[in-house]
């Protein structure tokens, strides 16, 4: 069945709770459960926090899964079966140019832009969509094993997360697996890696599901090089209708990022600072 967009804080909250209870996994439900690797021993990595430079409106009905800036547009993908879509909107004005729904039986996940293709994952369906960058129309589909969570693009490969401690590298044209790396924080495996962002310096940033933490990863070694605290962005009133932090997009030509979350009413323009 096709659903209309969520309306009202009570509906959003009820939906988030339902997803948390019924679906579990990467779907939703912040419980502030931190991975074991976030223990007090994390003294060898850089500690950063977010410095807010400004805010922009964000659709509070968007269950954000993928978040990327491309050619002056914010490309966003959302989740929940029957509610999932991909959209592109003007970065400066926020005006939506195009929106394409996923099939009702698909639960949208992370996305990335690679050349003239937008790749978009699904959660448990094992399907990745290759889309036209301009129209966002589906060009083709490929299948993969396991779950799909986050995705970002480096010049010669895609980087994919599946909620485990492993990042999988994929061919940007065929989506074939071409390698992988295990992510560690002070020598301990770090799992629950979710939405990803690849940056020009070769780093991969990852939301850690169920937490307000973002990590910076060296994808060559898998080592976490920075632990970023992104807590306290929303007011208590805003938090009541929001879900987990999820969404990182580097702003081209700057040292800033846009970050948001599922059902967040705002997108935050931030710097990661000591």
C-alpha atoms as one frame of an Amber mdcrd trajectory, in Angstrom:
protein
   0.000   0.000   0.000   1.274   3.495  -0.809   1.476   5.818   2.161   1.312
   9.589   2.258   4.099  11.469   4.107   4.000  11.293   7.872   2.102  14.128
   9.484   2.438  15.461  13.018   4.850  14.784  15.872   2.651  12.148  17.494
   2.541  10.139  14.281   6.293  10.382  13.817   6.965   9.329  17.383   4.583
   6.396  17.176   6.134   5.295  13.904   9.650   5.510  15.311   8.679   3.452
  18.353   6.969   0.866  16.187  10.011   0.539  13.959  12.309   0.252  16.970
  10.260  -2.530  18.528   9.323  -4.492  15.438  12.277  -4.072  13.109  15.302
  -3.537  15.317  18.559  -3.716  13.358  19.514  -0.519  11.568  15.960   0.713
  11.316  15.560   3.092  14.224  15.297   3.496  17.971  18.047   5.294  19.838
  18.847   3.463  23.043  22.195   5.105  23.700  23.831   1.674  23.651  27.464
   2.258  22.767  29.728  -0.383  21.250  32.288  -1.936  23.590  35.052  -0.212
  21.628  33.814   3.157  22.953  35.295   2.389  26.354  37.604   4.647  28.337
  40.654   3.227  26.581  40.065   5.370  23.487  42.890   7.763  24.247  44.998
   7.242  21.134  42.515   8.806  18.709  41.644  12.442  18.226  38.578  13.591
  20.173  36.409  16.115  18.364  33.003  17.710  18.813  30.646  19.589  16.516
  30.780  23.367  16.267  27.493  24.535  14.758  27.861  27.206  12.092  24.180
  27.407  11.195  21.012  25.423  10.622  18.699  24.697   7.723  15.172  23.265
   7.734  14.873  19.502   7.329  11.713  17.555   6.592  10.722  16.139  10.006
   8.907  13.275   8.280  12.107  12.098   6.533  13.522   8.848   7.928  16.982
   9.791   6.677  19.229   6.971   5.452  21.450   8.482   2.743  22.717  12.064
   2.616  25.112  13.583   0.082  25.892  16.883  -1.643  26.398  16.776  -5.405
  26.565  19.660  -7.905  24.842  22.150  -5.629  22.111  19.734  -4.607  21.417
  17.713  -1.496  20.573  14.147  -2.483  18.710  12.350   0.300  17.325   8.851
   0.620  14.822   7.736   3.235  13.721   4.420   4.697  10.705   2.455   5.949
   8.898   0.093   3.589   6.126   1.951   1.800   7.634   5.326   2.747  11.079
   5.172   1.127  12.127   7.659  -1.541  15.107   9.475  -3.000  15.074  13.222
  -3.614  17.273  16.059  -4.812  16.869  19.616  -3.590  18.727  22.888  -4.074
  21.366  23.210  -1.377  20.885  26.957  -0.982  17.113  27.364  -1.254  15.975
  23.932  -0.083  13.580  23.712  -3.036  12.956  20.091  -4.010  13.612  19.453
  -7.706  12.725  15.778  -7.958  11.506  12.925  -5.755  11.243   9.266  -6.741
   9.577   6.676  -4.495  10.967   3.182  -4.020   8.724   0.171  -4.564   6.476
  -0.302  -1.543   8.201  -3.535  -0.531  11.653  -1.893  -0.447  13.262  -0.316
   2.638  15.638   2.398   1.404  19.096   2.796   2.913  22.340   4.616   2.098
  23.199   6.246  -1.217  26.066   7.885  -3.031  26.807   9.709  -6.274  29.478
   8.204  -8.530  29.893   9.997 -11.847  26.489  10.196 -13.523  25.078   7.387
 -11.367  23.391   7.447  -7.983  23.681   4.129  -6.165  21.018   3.473  -3.523
  20.954   0.520  -1.119  18.084  -1.348   0.450  18.143  -2.755   3.966  17.272
  -6.469   3.841  16.157  -6.846   0.231  19.721  -7.292  -1.075  19.086  -4.882
  -3.967  21.048  -1.813  -5.033  19.498   0.640  -7.494  21.632   2.367 -10.124
  19.891   5.670 -10.867  20.318   8.491 -13.327  21.942  11.394 -11.500  19.683
  14.018 -13.069  16.275  12.365 -13.027  16.944   9.835 -10.219  15.093   7.326
 -12.402  16.109   3.692 -12.029  18.515   2.485 -14.708  19.183  -0.994 -13.383
  19.363  -3.143 -10.270  22.054  -5.399  -8.877  21.959  -7.811  -5.953  24.313
  -8.295  -3.021  24.536 -10.572  -0.011  23.636  -9.392   3.480  22.194  -6.096
   4.626  22.754  -2.630   3.203  23.295   0.334   5.572  25.639   3.109   4.373
  27.389   3.960   1.113  29.892   6.531  -0.132  32.129   6.977  -3.177  35.871
   7.320  -3.544  37.468   8.069  -6.938  37.948   4.398  -7.853  35.547   2.483
  -5.612  32.454   2.563  -3.457  32.561   1.984   0.302  29.631   0.149   1.897
  28.619  -0.641   5.476  26.229  -3.344   6.670  26.027  -2.689  10.421  29.007
  -4.888  11.215  32.639  -3.897  11.841  33.474  -4.400   8.146  33.541  -1.902
   5.300  33.150  -3.509   1.868  34.687  -1.974  -1.243  32.743  -2.244  -4.503
  33.293  -1.468  -8.153  31.537   1.839  -8.990  30.215   0.505 -12.297  29.304
  -3.138 -11.642  28.870  -2.997  -7.834  30.989  -6.162  -7.587  32.868  -6.620
  -4.310  36.563  -5.768  -4.720  37.799  -5.899  -1.122  37.031  -5.157   2.494
  38.558  -3.872   5.703  37.744  -4.436   9.367  37.248  -1.252  11.396  38.946
  -0.992  14.784  39.133   1.577  17.555  42.267   1.174  19.662  42.571  -2.361
  18.376  38.987  -3.337  19.219  36.381  -4.096  16.564  33.875  -1.272  16.044
  30.526  -2.356  14.650  27.153  -0.681  14.043  28.706   1.402  11.270  25.839
   3.136   9.480  25.583   6.128   7.105  28.922   6.937   5.433  30.645   9.933
   3.864  33.839   9.755   1.816  35.942  12.930   1.822  38.605  14.300  -0.505
  41.440  13.467   1.914  40.625   9.763   1.616  38.878   9.443   4.976  35.543
   7.744   5.553  33.179   9.201   8.167  30.552   6.917   9.678  27.568   7.372
  11.951  27.582   4.748  14.690  24.013   3.549  15.037  22.171   4.136  18.318
  24.735   6.737  19.384  25.454  10.423  18.882  28.977   9.521  17.749  30.600
   9.854  14.345  33.939   8.229  13.599  36.605   9.110  11.047  38.166   6.019
   9.526  41.330   5.397   7.523  39.938   2.945   4.963  43.410   1.649   4.119
  43.999   0.250   7.597  40.477   0.295   9.023  41.685   2.254  12.037  39.482
   4.937  13.558  41.473   8.180  13.548  38.943  10.446  15.268  35.926  10.091
  17.541  33.389  12.906  17.119  30.740  13.775  19.697  27.629  15.125  17.968
  25.338  15.131  20.991  23.149  18.012  22.109  22.131  19.297  18.683  18.391
  19.228  19.315  16.424  20.842  22.115  14.510  18.513  24.470  11.295  19.445
  22.675  12.806  18.603  19.279  14.294  15.364  20.575  10.853  14.113  21.617
   9.813  13.826  17.957  13.187  12.795  16.512  15.045   9.522  16.173  18.745
   8.703  15.808  21.517  10.809  14.302  22.053   9.651  10.712  23.318  11.690
   7.804  26.735  13.195   7.003  27.482  15.249   3.905  30.764  17.076   3.327
  30.262  20.591   1.950  32.549  20.843  -1.113  35.393  23.326  -0.898  35.065
  23.796   2.872  36.005  22.075   6.117  32.306  21.869   7.054  29.677  19.159
   6.989  25.909  18.978   6.993  24.600  16.481   9.528  21.072  15.446  10.416
  19.057  12.492  11.666  15.916  10.469  11.182  12.843  12.682  11.711  15.120
  15.648  12.553  13.479  19.048  11.976  16.847  20.624  11.170  20.047  20.021
   9.259  23.148  21.370  11.010  26.047  23.086   9.265  29.023  22.074  11.431
  32.765  21.870  11.778  34.476  19.040  13.616  36.816  20.728  16.113  38.937
  19.669  19.129
